[in-house]
Amino acid sequence: MSLLAELWKVHNPEGIVISNIRTWDLADYTATSMHDLMVTALEHRETPKFVVVDEGSTHFDARTNSYEVAAQWTPAAKRFAKIGIEVAAIVGHTGKDLHPEAKRLTTLALWKAEQKLVEFFGSWPAESDRPTNPLFAGSLDNLEATAASYSPDDAAPWAWNLEAELFSLDLDWPDLLDQLRQRGPAE
């Protein structure tokens, strides 16, 4: 994901990278909650954005966060393009623990069967453990190493604290940002 973010940044030098990885030197902004992500994205609405949420196997686990993903991530993700988010990546370990909604919204899935081997897919059926629709015939291997780094001790925390009904309010983007700032994160 670091290599993709680096390549994206080369083509979008004014763009910003937002992540819950606090020690990732490629991240311009840290967002460790859904509320933080939306505030940061709206504060920089006109700027192209690349979002990475690490530890998706925990934060997007359907067994523990089913309601939160469906009520917070899904409605926000369907609006990401309108607020300048060009890439929203969830980094996880397996397809077994990734929420079906996160899979359903996938338009590019990377699958690493081995550390230096990656396959690219165009979709991920909600109930499947693996993505489908390969974009290339075979795997890509020995990709260039990323120059970006982060601490392996970084837990990449995430909190589901966005108001569930936020997008049902009749607000434009600046007013939504004002509401987020005034109300603060949901408890």
N, C-alpha and C positions, 0 to 999 in steps of 0.2 A: 504494500500500500504506500510505503514511503517513496518508492520509485515512481509510482503513478502520480503521487502528489508533486514530486519534484518536476516531472515532465509537464504536468498541468501548469505549474508555476512558471516554467519557461515560456509557455504560450500565453500565460495570463500574469505578466509581471506585476500588475496592479492588484491582482486578486489576493484574497486572504484565505488562510487555512485555519479552520476552527476544529479543535479536538478536545477530548477529555483526557488525553495523555499530557499530563502537566509538564513532563520533562522533555517532550519531543521538540527538538530545536527547529523543526519545520513549521510548527504551529505558531501563528500570529496571535491567536486568542485561545484561551482555555475556557471550555464550557463543560462543567461537570454535572449539569442537569438539563432537563428539557426546557425549563424556564430560562436558564442562562443562554442556551442555544438560540432560542427565539429572540431574546433581547439583543444578543450580539448580531444575529442575522438581520434584524430590523434596523438596528443602529447603522448598519452598513448595507442597506437595502440595494443601493445602486452598484455595489461592488461585487464582482463575481466571487463565489465562495466554493471551497472544497471542504467538506465536513467529514471527519473521521471519528466514529465512536468505537473505541477499542473495548475488548472484553464483552463483545456482543453475546457470547455464549452464556454469560451471566445476566447482563442487563436486558437482553431480548429473549430470555428463556420463557417459553409459553407456559411452563409449569408454575412459574413464580410471578411472572409479570404480564400475564395474558391481558387483563383489563387495561393496564397502563399503556401497553404497546398499541392496542386497538383504539383507546380513547385519546392518546396524546400523540404518538408518533404518526399514525396513519393519517389523521386529518392535517397535521403539519406537513408531512412528506408530500401530500397531494398538492400542496401550495408552494413547495420549495422553489420551483422555477420562477414563480411570481416575485420572490424576494431575493433572487440572485444566486440561489444555491444551485450550482451546476453539477456537483457531485456530492452524494451523501453515501458514505461507505460505513458498513457495519463489519467489524472484524470479529470473527468467531472461530471456533475450533471444528465443529461438525454441523451437519445439517439437522441432526437429531434434536439439538437444543435451541435452534433458531425459530422464533415465532413464525407461524404460517403467514401472517400479514407482512412481515419483513421480506419473506421469500416472494410473496405475490407481487410486491412492488419492485422487485429486482429487475433491472434492465441490463445489467452486466454483472456476472458472477465470476469470481476467480476461485479456482479450486486447486489447492496444493496437495497432491498425493504424497509428494516428497518435498524436502526443504528447498531444493533448487529446481523444482519442476512445477510449472503452473499451466493450467488449462483455463481458457476463457469461454464463457457460456452466455447466451443471450436471454435466458429465462431460468426461473426456478419455481417449479410447481409447488404450491403451498404445502402439500402433504408429502413431498419427496425429500429424501435425505441428501440428495445430490442435485445440482443444477442440471438443466438439459439444454439442448440446442447449441452444440459447440460452434464457436465462431471461426475456429481454425481447424484444419485437419491435423490432429495430434496436439502434443504439448509443446510449450516453449520451455527450453531449458537453458541454464547458464546465463540468465539475465544479468545485466550489469548491476553491480552492488550499489545500494543507495549510499549517498553521502550523509544522509540524515541519521541522527542517533537519538536515543532516549534511554532512560535508566530502566533496567529490568526490574527494579524494585518499585516502579511506579504502578500503583494498583489501578489506575485509570477509573476512578469512581464515576458513578452516574446516579442521579436521583430523578425519579419520575414525579415532578412537582409543578406541572403545567395544569392550569384549570381545565378540567375535562370539557366544559361547554364553551370554551373561549371562542371558537370559530363560529358559533351560532349567534354571537353578538353582531349587531349591524354597525361595524366599525371599518374605516379604511385603515391602511397600514400605519400611518402616523398615529392615529387614535388608538390602535391596538398596542403600539409601543408605549404610548402614555399609560394605558390601562395596566400593562405588564409592570411598568415601573411603579405605578401607584399601589397596586395590589400586592406586588411582590410574589414570591413563589407560593404555591398552594401547600398546605400542610398535610 
